[in-house]
Amino acid sequence: MRRMRFAISIPQFYADGEFDPAAFRAYFARVEELGFDSAWAQEQVLGAAPQLGPIETMTYAAACTQRLRLGCVVFVSTLHSPVHLAKSLSTLDQLSRGRIEIGVGTGGKVRPFAAFGVDPERYVARFTEGLALMKALWTDSRVTFDGEFWQLQDAAMEPKPFQKPFPPVWFGGAGPAALRRAVRLGNGFFGAGSSPTAKFADQVRIVRAALGESGRPAGDFPIAKRVYIAIDQNTERARKRINAELERLYGRRSPDIEAAAIVGTPADCARQLREVAEAGAELILCTPMFEQAEHAEQLAAEVIPQLR
């Protein structure tokens, strides 16, 4: 069994002109002191929530930290140029001295594909081919690639990532096909914050079955989950606040997404996080949707010690 690890979200939600560099630096200084394993961003290019881009925010966070690992779950890599994304992530891995983790996902069928010039009928094929091209650019001195979507002839990309052969690649996903793809192509599975614990437990069972069928050691394939969380002695107030933030993030009310969020007193939150761990999470990414610095303190002092 792996040691249980806890991560915290990277602050990304700022209205125009609201970002405070000093507060951002102070947040990360304290997060490192509190002992969190890693910090993670998320990606949403289009949406009403005022969310900064993940690569840029991760880069700023890398400059503010010394040991903390930094990731994004997930880049919807289907919507990216894999050449540009591979270069950006390789650069960031070099700048951070090998502290980057990469989450990728197809994004599913409900995406504004036309805004990115992507054929919605071929998004899974585009995702798979793009990942193969990124891995080639990270590992091969010269790349010749003749794909459906991208073609390269004797192309080089330097420098390679600091981590060899490349940073860990986590897969998001919910359906059985996506989970089996994660086992086939990824280095770990990261459950979404929008998945309730019971659904996450079902996903873990599929992942573990796929690992067994492939002969791949389960110990080499970590499992994680993002958890939206609101700690408050007043549970009703916490629920109202986090539901409002989730509606703004996802653009709609969803009983499943709201049910996935953990709210309540420190004891309530510890109990619910224990259920996430029992469902199979070896790394839990706690994602407060408001008062992030205060939540980091409470998690470290009042919640996580109950789970050690």
Residue frames as qw, qx, qy, qz and C-alpha x, y, z in Angstrom:
[[0.000, 0.888, 0.460, 0.000, 0.00, 0.00, 0.00],
 [0.378, 0.473, -0.033, 0.795, 1.22, 3.49, -0.85],
 [0.185, -0.336, -0.449, 0.807, 1.37, 6.27, 1.71],
 [0.149, 0.816, 0.558, 0.028, -1.79, 8.38, 1.50],
 [0.347, -0.036, 0.101, 0.932, -0.98, 11.72, -0.12],
 [0.100, 0.822, 0.498, -0.258, -2.86, 15.00, -0.13],
 [0.361, 0.204, 0.300, 0.859, -2.75, 17.77, -2.69],
 [0.063, 0.684, 0.374, -0.623, -4.25, 21.26, -2.86],
 [0.510, 0.723, 0.406, 0.229, -5.57, 23.29, -5.76],
 [0.390, -0.013, 0.118, 0.913, -3.65, 26.10, -7.46],
 [0.171, 0.687, 0.375, -0.598, -5.58, 29.39, -7.16],
 [0.312, 0.164, 0.624, 0.697, -6.88, 30.27, -10.63],
 [0.017, 0.745, 0.631, 0.213, -10.13, 32.17, -10.16],
 [0.246, -0.446, -0.124, 0.852, -9.59, 35.91, -10.41],
 [0.354, 0.850, 0.385, -0.058, -11.73, 38.59, -12.00],
 [0.533, 0.653, 0.044, 0.537, -10.10, 41.16, -14.27],
 [0.106, 0.713, -0.285, 0.632, -7.38, 43.00, -12.31],
 [0.738, -0.593, 0.033, -0.321, -8.00, 41.01, -9.13],
 [0.903, 0.053, -0.303, 0.300, -4.86, 38.82, -9.10],
 [0.351, -0.892, 0.258, -0.122, -2.59, 39.60, -6.11],
 [0.687, 0.456, -0.530, 0.198, 1.00, 38.40, -6.74],
 [0.046, -0.486, 0.669, -0.561, 2.04, 38.80, -3.11],
 [0.739, -0.154, 0.386, -0.531, -0.91, 36.77, -1.83],
 [0.916, 0.298, -0.225, -0.144, -0.24, 34.08, -4.44],
 [0.458, 0.495, -0.643, 0.363, 3.40, 33.80, -3.31],
 [0.320, -0.379, 0.607, -0.621, 2.37, 33.72, 0.35],
 [0.896, 0.004, 0.079, -0.438, -0.17, 30.99, -0.35],
 [0.875, 0.312, -0.365, 0.058, 2.46, 28.73, -1.87],
 [0.167, 0.520, -0.659, 0.518, 5.03, 29.45, 0.82],
 [0.549, -0.267, 0.510, -0.606, 2.51, 28.34, 3.39],
 [0.932, 0.154, -0.090, -0.316, 1.28, 25.32, 1.36],
 [0.654, 0.414, -0.588, 0.236, 4.86, 24.02, 1.25],
 [0.099, -0.414, 0.655, -0.624, 5.23, 24.57, 4.99],
 [0.736, -0.118, 0.291, -0.600, 1.99, 22.66, 5.63],
 [0.389, -0.274, 0.877, 0.069, 3.35, 19.59, 3.85],
 [0.777, 0.462, 0.202, -0.376, 1.02, 19.14, 0.89],
 [0.736, -0.044, 0.570, 0.364, 2.41, 16.74, -1.69],
 [0.304, 0.192, 0.553, 0.752, 1.43, 18.69, -4.80],
 [0.249, 0.557, 0.280, -0.741, -0.75, 21.47, -6.20],
 [0.344, 0.262, 0.796, 0.424, -2.94, 21.19, -9.27],
 [0.263, 0.299, -0.096, -0.912, -4.66, 23.46, -11.74],
 [0.527, 0.417, 0.740, -0.016, -7.55, 22.72, -14.08],
 [0.130, -0.093, 0.478, 0.864, -8.34, 23.87, -17.60],
 [0.299, 0.697, 0.645, -0.095, -11.37, 25.68, -18.94],
 [0.320, 0.048, 0.303, 0.896, -10.62, 27.98, -21.86],
 [0.253, -0.346, -0.352, -0.832, -14.21, 29.09, -22.48],
 [0.430, -0.515, -0.731, 0.123, -16.66, 29.71, -19.66],
 [0.199, -0.867, -0.168, -0.424, -18.17, 32.33, -17.40],
 [0.731, -0.627, -0.047, 0.263, -15.89, 31.55, -14.45],
 [0.216, 0.926, -0.300, 0.070, -12.87, 33.94, -14.43],
 [0.910, -0.289, 0.249, 0.164, -10.23, 31.22, -14.56],
 [0.035, 0.799, -0.527, -0.288, -6.57, 31.79, -15.43],
 [0.809, 0.390, -0.417, -0.142, -4.88, 29.39, -17.85],
 [0.916, -0.396, 0.050, 0.046, -3.22, 26.34, -16.27],
 [0.811, 0.223, -0.078, 0.536, 0.24, 26.39, -17.88],
 [0.156, 0.683, -0.135, 0.701, 0.78, 30.07, -17.11],
 [0.591, -0.682, 0.118, -0.413, -0.47, 29.68, -13.54],
 [0.962, -0.195, -0.014, 0.190, 1.64, 26.55, -13.01],
 [0.627, 0.443, -0.139, 0.626, 4.69, 28.43, -14.28],
 [0.167, -0.728, 0.191, -0.637, 4.12, 31.24, -11.79],
 [0.835, -0.502, 0.080, -0.211, 3.61, 28.65, -9.04],
 [0.912, 0.111, -0.138, 0.370, 6.86, 26.92, -10.00],
 [0.345, 0.566, -0.229, 0.713, 8.72, 30.19, -9.43],
 [0.434, -0.636, 0.176, -0.613, 7.06, 30.53, -6.00],
 [0.918, -0.327, 0.132, -0.180, 7.93, 27.03, -4.75],
 [0.052, -0.670, 0.740, 0.036, 10.93, 24.81, -4.07],
 [0.182, -0.166, 0.969, -0.035, 9.72, 21.21, -3.60],
 [0.593, 0.341, 0.500, -0.531, 6.00, 21.10, -4.39],
 [0.283, 0.127, 0.811, 0.497, 5.01, 19.08, -7.43],
 [0.322, 0.446, 0.087, -0.831, 2.71, 20.92, -9.82],
 [0.234, 0.165, 0.891, 0.353, 0.15, 19.55, -12.22],
 [0.451, 0.148, -0.089, -0.876, -3.01, 20.10, -14.20],
 [0.138, 0.228, 0.962, 0.057, -6.01, 17.77, -14.26],
 [0.734, 0.051, 0.520, 0.434, -6.79, 17.81, -16.95],
 [0.090, 0.432, -0.408, -0.799, -5.53, 19.42, -20.10],
 [0.752, 0.468, 0.399, -0.239, -8.20, 18.73, -22.70],
 [0.350, -0.449, 0.578, 0.584, -5.38, 17.84, -25.04],
 [0.481, 0.499, 0.686, 0.223, -7.79, 17.07, -27.89],
 [0.181, 0.947, 0.265, -0.018, -8.19, 20.84, -28.28],
 [0.302, -0.808, 0.339, 0.376, -4.44, 21.59, -28.28],
 [0.647, 0.634, -0.424, 0.005, -1.73, 21.42, -30.87],
 [0.926, -0.340, -0.031, 0.160, 0.35, 18.54, -29.47],
 [0.659, 0.359, -0.125, 0.649, 3.55, 20.15, -30.77],
 [0.069, -0.679, 0.148, -0.716, 2.90, 23.39, -28.88],
 [0.754, -0.578, 0.024, -0.312, 1.66, 21.58, -25.76],
 [0.932, -0.062, -0.134, 0.331, 4.68, 19.24, -25.73],
 [0.454, 0.471, -0.182, 0.734, 7.02, 22.23, -25.99],
 [0.326, -0.691, 0.100, -0.637, 5.28, 24.18, -23.21],
 [0.872, -0.464, 0.004, -0.154, 5.26, 21.24, -20.81],
 [0.854, 0.123, -0.160, 0.479, 8.86, 20.28, -21.56],
 [0.210, 0.599, -0.178, 0.752, 9.89, 23.88, -20.90],
 [0.546, -0.647, 0.093, -0.523, 7.95, 24.01, -17.64],
 [0.956, -0.255, -0.104, 0.102, 9.47, 20.71, -16.51],
 [0.653, 0.303, -0.200, 0.665, 12.92, 22.19, -17.11],
 [0.063, -0.647, 0.129, -0.749, 12.09, 25.46, -15.32],
 [0.713, -0.555, 0.090, -0.420, 10.73, 23.59, -12.29],
 [0.021, 0.517, -0.846, 0.131, 13.62, 21.09, -12.22],
 [0.363, -0.002, -0.918, -0.159, 11.36, 18.13, -12.82],
 [0.157, 0.141, 0.712, -0.669, 8.34, 18.90, -10.63],
 [0.494, 0.168, -0.199, -0.830, 5.60, 18.68, -13.27],
 [0.367, 0.198, 0.904, -0.093, 2.73, 16.20, -13.49],
 [0.257, 0.129, -0.452, -0.844, 0.52, 16.10, -16.60],
 [0.452, 0.321, 0.763, -0.333, -3.16, 15.23, -16.69],
 [0.178, 0.146, -0.569, -0.790, -4.87, 14.67, -20.04],
 [0.433, 0.358, 0.764, -0.318, -8.39, 13.90, -21.16],
 [0.252, 0.348, 0.693, 0.578, -10.47, 13.82, -24.31],
 [0.164, 0.053, 0.099, -0.980, -12.97, 16.29, -22.88],
 [0.357, 0.383, 0.809, -0.268, -15.89, 14.10, -23.85],
 [0.295, 0.495, 0.674, 0.462, -18.53, 14.77, -26.48],
 [0.058, -0.925, -0.374, -0.026, -19.88, 18.00, -25.01],
 [0.464, -0.444, 0.121, 0.757, -17.16, 20.44, -26.04],
 [0.372, 0.844, 0.068, -0.382, -17.21, 23.51, -28.32],
 [0.758, -0.037, 0.470, 0.451, -15.14, 21.66, -30.91],
 [0.477, 0.750, 0.304, 0.343, -15.86, 24.19, -33.67],
 [0.167, -0.980, 0.108, 0.016, -14.13, 26.93, -31.66],
 [0.492, -0.613, 0.566, 0.247, -10.91, 24.90, -31.83],
 [0.484, 0.552, -0.527, -0.428, -11.21, 23.61, -35.39],
 [0.200, -0.216, 0.950, -0.100, -11.72, 20.03, -34.20],
 [0.551, -0.062, -0.633, -0.539, -13.91, 17.45, -35.92],
 [0.578, -0.336, 0.455, -0.588, -16.32, 16.22, -33.21],
 [0.958, 0.105, -0.097, -0.248, -16.57, 12.84, -34.92],
 [0.812, 0.318, -0.370, 0.321, -12.84, 12.18, -34.54],
 [0.232, -0.844, 0.294, -0.383, -12.01, 13.66, -31.15],
 [0.858, -0.419, 0.298, 0.004, -10.91, 10.38, -29.53],
 [0.859, 0.307, 0.120, 0.391, -8.63, 9.51, -32.46],
 [0.249, 0.824, -0.141, 0.489, -7.22, 13.05, -32.33],
 [0.556, -0.747, 0.282, -0.230, -6.59, 12.71, -28.59],
 [0.930, -0.191, 0.270, 0.161, -4.78, 9.38, -28.94],
 [0.723, 0.498, 0.069, 0.473, -2.65, 10.51, -31.87],
 [0.011, 0.893, -0.158, 0.422, -1.77, 13.80, -30.17],
 [0.693, -0.645, 0.312, -0.078, -0.54, 12.00, -27.06],
 [0.917, 0.071, 0.228, 0.319, 1.58, 9.64, -29.16],
 [0.490, 0.712, -0.013, 0.503, 3.14, 12.62, -30.92],
 [0.291, -0.873, 0.239, -0.310, 3.90, 14.40, -27.64],
 [0.852, -0.414, 0.309, 0.089, 5.60, 11.30, -26.23],
 [0.819, 0.350, 0.154, 0.427, 7.69, 10.99, -29.40],
 [0.224, 0.842, -0.095, 0.482, 8.78, 14.62, -29.21],
 [0.523, -0.775, 0.276, -0.223, 9.72, 14.15, -25.54],
 [0.835, -0.338, 0.424, 0.090, 11.81, 11.04, -26.12],
 [0.815, 0.321, 0.318, 0.363, 13.17, 10.84, -29.69],
 [0.359, -0.449, 0.201, 0.793, 16.06, 12.93, -30.97],
 [0.186, 0.168, -0.480, -0.841, 14.38, 13.12, -34.39],
 [0.478, 0.325, 0.698, -0.423, 10.69, 12.55, -35.06],
 [0.234, 0.055, -0.647, -0.724, 9.12, 11.39, -38.28],
 [0.299, 0.293, 0.757, -0.501, 5.38, 11.09, -37.77],
 [0.214, -0.049, -0.618, -0.755, 2.77, 10.33, -40.42],
 [0.160, 0.304, 0.807, -0.480, -0.58, 10.61, -38.69],
 [0.149, 0.666, 0.694, 0.229, -4.14, 11.39, -39.65],
 [0.118, -0.953, -0.270, 0.066, -3.97, 14.83, -38.04],
 [0.175, -0.906, 0.332, 0.196, -0.26, 15.70, -37.83],
 [0.904, 0.320, 0.001, 0.284, 2.79, 14.99, -39.95],
 [0.249, -0.879, 0.363, 0.182, 6.44, 15.66, -39.13],
 [0.883, 0.401, -0.133, 0.203, 9.56, 14.79, -41.07],
 [0.716, 0.113, -0.288, 0.625, 12.85, 14.40, -39.23],
 [0.173, -0.821, -0.015, -0.544, 11.84, 17.07, -36.67],
 [0.526, -0.020, -0.607, 0.596, 13.71, 17.76, -33.44],
 [0.369, -0.817, -0.142, -0.420, 12.44, 19.31, -30.20],
 [0.639, -0.054, -0.466, 0.610, 14.94, 20.32, -27.54],
 [0.009, 0.342, -0.900, 0.270, 15.36, 20.39, -24.66],
 [0.532, -0.275, -0.780, -0.181, 13.56, 17.27, -23.60],
 [0.593, -0.721, -0.115, -0.339, 11.68, 17.25, -20.27],
 [0.111, -0.656, 0.648, -0.371, 13.84, 17.28, -17.15],
 [0.710, -0.154, 0.619, -0.298, 12.11, 14.06, -16.01],
 [0.285, 0.369, -0.783, -0.411, 12.96, 11.01, -18.07],
 [0.403, 0.252, 0.570, 0.670, 11.45, 9.79, -20.25],
 [0.125, -0.480, -0.234, -0.836, 8.82, 12.47, -19.53],
 [0.295, -0.205, 0.505, -0.784, 6.66, 13.68, -16.61],
 [0.212, 0.231, 0.930, -0.193, 3.98, 11.33, -15.26],
 [0.314, -0.085, -0.440, -0.837, 0.90, 11.37, -17.50],
 [0.270, 0.229, 0.786, -0.506, -2.37, 11.00, -15.60],
 [0.140, -0.268, -0.706, -0.641, -5.60, 10.23, -17.43],
 [0.428, 0.125, 0.410, -0.796, -8.99, 11.63, -16.62],
 [0.413, -0.010, -0.738, -0.534, -12.13, 9.89, -17.83],
 [0.558, -0.119, 0.472, -0.673, -15.32, 8.27, -16.64],
 [0.884, 0.210, -0.071, -0.411, -16.58, 5.67, -19.11],
 [0.903, -0.196, 0.366, 0.111, -15.22, 2.11, -19.36],
 [0.762, 0.533, 0.087, 0.358, -13.47, 2.77, -22.70],
 [0.096, 0.885, -0.244, 0.386, -11.73, 5.87, -21.31],
 [0.640, -0.640, 0.399, -0.147, -10.64, 4.00, -18.19],
 [0.927, 0.044, 0.295, 0.227, -9.19, 1.14, -20.19],
 [0.535, 0.745, -0.040, 0.397, -7.42, 3.70, -22.38],
 [0.276, -0.873, 0.320, -0.245, -5.89, 5.19, -19.23],
 [0.822, -0.369, 0.428, 0.071, -4.39, 1.82, -18.30],
 [0.841, 0.375, 0.252, 0.297, -3.14, 1.25, -21.83],
 [0.480, 0.670, 0.038, 0.565, -1.54, 4.65, -22.40],
 [0.198, -0.864, 0.114, -0.448, -1.17, 6.46, -19.07],
 [0.388, 0.285, -0.700, 0.528, 0.82, 6.42, -15.86],
 [0.005, -0.208, -0.734, 0.646, -2.14, 6.87, -13.50],
 [0.131, -0.596, -0.667, -0.427, -5.87, 7.57, -13.25],
 [0.043, -0.068, -0.354, 0.932, -7.31, 10.79, -11.79],
 [0.008, -0.608, -0.793, -0.026, -11.00, 10.80, -10.92],
 [0.050, 0.525, 0.217, 0.821, -12.91, 14.00, -11.63],
 [0.048, 0.028, 0.519, -0.853, -14.21, 16.34, -8.99],
 [0.561, 0.015, -0.143, -0.815, -17.62, 16.03, -10.63],
 [0.647, -0.034, -0.742, -0.172, -17.80, 12.27, -9.90],
 [0.678, -0.565, 0.180, -0.434, -19.50, 11.26, -6.63],
 [0.277, -0.530, 0.793, -0.118, -17.55, 8.81, -4.49],
 [0.776, 0.111, 0.590, -0.193, -19.75, 5.83, -5.42],
 [0.733, 0.676, -0.001, -0.071, -19.17, 6.44, -9.15],
 [0.119, 0.787, -0.602, 0.066, -15.46, 6.87, -8.51],
 [0.572, -0.308, 0.745, -0.153, -15.40, 3.50, -6.72],
 [0.837, 0.404, 0.354, -0.108, -16.97, 1.91, -9.82],
 [0.488, 0.826, -0.281, 0.007, -14.31, 3.57, -12.00],
 [0.216, -0.660, 0.712, -0.107, -11.55, 2.23, -9.78],
 [0.776, -0.014, 0.618, -0.125, -12.90, -1.29, -10.13],
 [0.767, 0.633, 0.102, -0.020, -12.76, -0.99, -13.91],
 [0.199, 0.848, -0.485, 0.086, -9.22, 0.39, -13.78],
 [0.443, -0.485, 0.741, -0.137, -8.04, -2.40, -11.50],
 [0.848, 0.235, 0.466, -0.093, -9.69, -5.04, -13.69],
 [0.627, 0.770, -0.113, 0.028, -7.98, -3.57, -16.75],
 [0.075, -0.763, 0.633, -0.105, -4.65, -3.58, -14.93],
 [0.679, -0.210, 0.692, -0.124, -5.13, -7.25, -14.09],
 [0.823, 0.488, 0.284, -0.059, -6.05, -8.13, -17.67],
 [0.454, 0.845, -0.273, 0.080, -3.01, -6.31, -19.02],
 [0.882, -0.081, -0.250, 0.391, -0.62, -7.87, -16.52],
 [0.217, 0.641, -0.212, 0.705, 0.47, -4.41, -15.44],
 [0.425, -0.237, -0.680, 0.549, 1.35, -4.16, -11.72],
 [0.208, -0.858, -0.430, -0.190, -1.24, -2.11, -9.84],
 [0.558, -0.652, -0.090, 0.505, 1.58, -0.69, -7.73],
 [0.413, -0.075, 0.335, 0.843, 2.97, 1.08, -10.78],
 [0.048, -0.476, -0.525, -0.704, -0.31, 2.82, -11.58],
 [0.052, -0.204, -0.567, 0.797, -1.45, 5.32, -8.93],
 [0.107, -0.639, -0.676, -0.351, -5.07, 6.38, -8.54],
 [0.132, -0.131, -0.299, 0.936, -6.15, 9.85, -7.46],
 [0.001, -0.710, -0.671, -0.213, -9.29, 11.97, -7.16],
 [0.022, 0.284, -0.069, 0.956, -10.13, 15.65, -7.13],
 [0.253, -0.599, -0.740, 0.172, -12.58, 16.59, -4.37],
 [0.067, -0.598, -0.074, -0.795, -14.36, 19.93, -4.16],
 [0.514, -0.370, -0.661, 0.403, -14.52, 20.81, -0.49],
 [0.151, -0.664, 0.010, -0.732, -16.02, 23.42, 1.84],
 [0.480, -0.210, -0.704, 0.479, -15.18, 23.30, 5.55],
 [0.239, -0.428, 0.038, -0.871, -17.62, 25.17, 7.78],
 [0.094, 0.083, 0.834, -0.537, -19.30, 24.55, 11.12],
 [0.542, 0.422, 0.294, -0.664, -22.48, 25.64, 9.35],
 [0.445, 0.040, 0.826, 0.343, -23.04, 22.85, 6.84],
 [0.389, 0.744, 0.542, -0.040, -26.03, 24.50, 5.16],
 [0.070, 0.924, -0.144, -0.348, -24.05, 27.68, 4.52],
 [0.322, -0.455, 0.720, 0.414, -21.12, 25.67, 3.15],
 [0.488, 0.321, 0.790, 0.186, -23.41, 23.73, 0.82],
 [0.320, 0.881, 0.312, -0.152, -25.02, 26.89, -0.58],
 [0.063, -0.849, 0.356, 0.385, -21.66, 28.55, -1.18],
 [0.343, -0.303, 0.799, 0.390, -20.01, 25.62, -2.91],
 [0.490, 0.506, 0.707, 0.063, -23.09, 24.87, -5.03],
 [0.253, 0.927, 0.093, -0.261, -23.06, 28.46, -6.30],
 [0.133, -0.710, 0.576, 0.382, -19.38, 28.22, -7.19],
 [0.449, -0.010, 0.858, 0.248, -19.83, 24.86, -8.93],
 [0.466, 0.719, 0.507, -0.089, -22.73, 26.23, -10.96],
 [0.153, 0.915, -0.197, -0.317, -20.52, 29.08, -12.11],
 [0.285, -0.500, 0.752, 0.322, -17.67, 26.70, -12.97],
 [0.357, 0.121, 0.899, 0.222, -19.74, 24.13, -14.85],
 [0.191, 0.018, -0.373, -0.908, -22.34, 26.53, -16.23],
 [0.635, -0.280, -0.493, -0.525, -25.27, 24.58, -14.83],
 [0.580, -0.396, 0.528, -0.477, -26.73, 22.98, -11.72],
 [0.674, 0.182, -0.697, -0.164, -26.07, 19.25, -11.50],
 [0.805, -0.506, 0.093, -0.296, -27.20, 16.95, -8.67],
 [0.947, 0.046, -0.138, 0.286, -24.26, 14.61, -9.37],
 [0.445, 0.514, -0.259, 0.686, -21.66, 17.37, -9.26],
 [0.360, -0.650, 0.212, -0.635, -23.15, 18.87, -6.11],
 [0.927, -0.343, -0.002, -0.148, -23.32, 15.42, -4.49],
 [0.834, 0.246, -0.250, 0.425, -19.64, 14.90, -5.26],
 [0.101, 0.670, -0.311, 0.666, -18.63, 17.94, -3.20],
 [0.601, -0.305, -0.634, 0.380, -17.62, 17.39, 0.42],
 [0.122, -0.638, 0.052, -0.759, -18.95, 19.90, 2.94],
 [0.716, -0.604, -0.328, -0.118, -19.32, 20.32, 6.68],
 [0.493, -0.820, 0.288, -0.029, -17.27, 20.41, 9.83],
 [0.120, 0.642, -0.755, -0.052, -13.67, 19.15, 9.88],
 [0.460, -0.114, 0.858, -0.197, -14.93, 15.85, 11.28],
 [0.724, 0.509, 0.337, -0.323, -17.60, 15.60, 8.56],
 [0.494, 0.763, -0.367, -0.198, -15.04, 16.32, 5.85],
 [0.123, -0.505, 0.853, -0.038, -12.55, 13.83, 7.28],
 [0.637, 0.115, 0.721, -0.248, -15.22, 11.11, 7.28],
 [0.707, 0.645, 0.157, -0.243, -16.16, 11.79, 3.67],
 [0.286, 0.761, -0.572, -0.110, -12.52, 11.97, 2.56],
 [0.401, -0.311, 0.855, -0.104, -11.93, 8.62, 4.25],
 [0.746, 0.384, 0.495, -0.226, -14.67, 7.21, 2.03],
 [0.538, 0.787, -0.245, -0.174, -12.85, 8.56, -1.03],
 [0.041, -0.615, 0.788, -0.020, -9.66, 6.86, 0.14],
 [0.580, -0.032, 0.788, -0.204, -11.52, 3.61, 0.79],
 [0.736, 0.589, 0.205, -0.265, -12.93, 3.82, -2.75],
 [0.877, 0.224, 0.187, 0.382, -9.36, 3.66, -4.03],
 [0.247, 0.919, -0.110, 0.287, -7.80, 7.13, -4.02],
 [0.801, -0.193, -0.176, 0.539, -4.13, 7.14, -3.04],
 [0.239, -0.033, -0.021, 0.970, -3.81, 10.87, -3.72],
 [0.027, 0.784, 0.617, -0.062, -6.67, 13.23, -2.87],
 [0.250, 0.234, 0.126, 0.931, -6.68, 16.68, -4.43],
 [0.086, -0.678, -0.590, 0.431, -8.63, 19.00, -2.15],
 [0.202, 0.334, 0.362, 0.846, -10.15, 21.85, -4.15],
 [0.013, -0.609, -0.508, 0.609, -11.75, 24.63, -2.11],
 [0.298, 0.625, 0.512, 0.509, -13.86, 26.94, -4.26],
 [0.102, -0.886, -0.021, -0.452, -13.49, 29.93, -1.93],
 [0.460, -0.794, 0.344, -0.197, -11.17, 31.07, 0.89],
 [0.882, 0.288, -0.360, 0.100, -8.42, 28.80, -0.38],
 [0.264, 0.510, -0.605, 0.551, -5.69, 29.89, 2.04],
 [0.530, -0.354, 0.439, -0.633, -8.00, 29.41, 5.03],
 [0.958, 0.043, -0.046, -0.278, -9.02, 25.99, 3.75],
 [0.673, 0.429, -0.542, 0.263, -5.39, 24.92, 3.34],
 [0.076, -0.456, 0.625, -0.629, -4.79, 25.75, 7.01],
 [0.739, -0.173, 0.318, -0.569, -7.88, 23.88, 8.18],
 [0.920, 0.234, -0.283, -0.133, -7.15, 20.85, 6.03],
 [0.527, 0.438, -0.615, 0.390, -3.62, 20.58, 7.37],
 [0.100, -0.345, 0.621, -0.697, -4.51, 21.20, 11.02],
 [0.554, -0.029, 0.485, -0.676, -7.98, 19.71, 11.47],
 [0.863, 0.281, -0.021, -0.419, -8.85, 17.30, 8.66],
 [0.672, 0.477, -0.567, 0.009, -5.80, 15.48, 7.27],
 [0.058, -0.428, 0.801, -0.415, -4.49, 14.45, 10.72],
 [0.724, -0.018, 0.455, -0.518, -7.70, 12.45, 11.17],
 [0.881, 0.410, -0.082, -0.221, -6.83, 10.43, 8.05],
 [0.237, 0.666, -0.701, 0.097, -3.20, 9.55, 8.81]]
